[in-house]
Amino acid sequence: MALQPEMEHPKKAFGWAARDSSGVLSPFKFSRRETGEKDVAFKVLYCGICHSDLHMLKNEWGSSIYPLVPGHEVSGEVTKVGSMVTKFKVGDKVGVGCMVGSCHSCQSCGDDLENYCSKMILTYGAKNIDGTITYGGYSDTMVAHEHFVIRIPDALPLDAAAPLLCAGITVYSPLKYFGLNKPGLHVGVVGLGGLGHMAVKFTKAFGANVTVISTSPNKKKEAIEHLGADSFVVSHEQDQMQAVMGTFDGIIDTVSALHPLMPLMGLLKNHGKLVMVGAPEKPLELPAFSLIGGRKIIGGSMIGGIKETQEMIDFAAKHDVKPDIEVIPIDYVNSAMDRLLKADVKYRFVIDIGNTLKASS
């Protein structure tokens, strides 16, 4: 008979969990494993809310395991390290992103692409190597193998660092891989939410010119004056789209709703690249002629490996790339989910775990 979550491991833990597909979160007692010889234990201070948390809470991808403690944009302070840990010490500022395990033996792992390992273990809602279910960062403590822990530079505040561990790496990785990180290039960013606003900031930090492509004309002032985009195009205004046809070296598409790809392909120069990082629930239509005419490509990208995530965090600290965040107490989390569903946040909720979770216990 399976043990209750509170009894599975030696270390008591406390967080907020959903018990079913209603997605409603409430206080939850569970447990964490003892700090193994290669493990890092840390006190969670902040946790970002990713849109995928919302999908998982409501079991919209059909893979959720309840009770479910979300959170894969986690930052905090080391409280204990295992006897064989070499990278971290007590008091270090650290973070954990979307994964806490992989096989370490496949080609993806060998190439520092643990995010594409077929045995990659997600930070929450997945089966760990000991058979127990992983619980995320909407909780007071975490324990992770040191390989999957990211060092957060002193120049980066922990609240701002948290969303970089998912939203940040999700756009940084394809910008680098597809060669869209060079000064003078013209890069389009489709959608201006949690991912989109980070794509604008990183692209500008790389020295490229950025155009935001959006369905919302009211986001223009924000995109240009606050986020630093060079220009703004309303995707359903034909004259605006026509004016920039064939001018983009690449486009990062962050939209997870159904939307037409054909008009975006028309914006690309010859050899241009459309990179999908959003995840629409249904297949998108793409006529072959939109690729053939101009030797264009469409690609995709999902987060990044651990080595590249550390590189991204260090780059963000050096170039002062930080997400725009709204810090909230844990007992506001259900209201935050309702607002996230309506895209009513600029641009990422971050839960102040350290100051508010214990008050709810």
Summary of the structure (lengths in Angstrom):
residues: 361
radius of gyration: 20.5
end to end distance: 27.9
largest distance: 65.1
contacts: 1280
relative contact order: 0.15
helix: 30%
strand: 27%
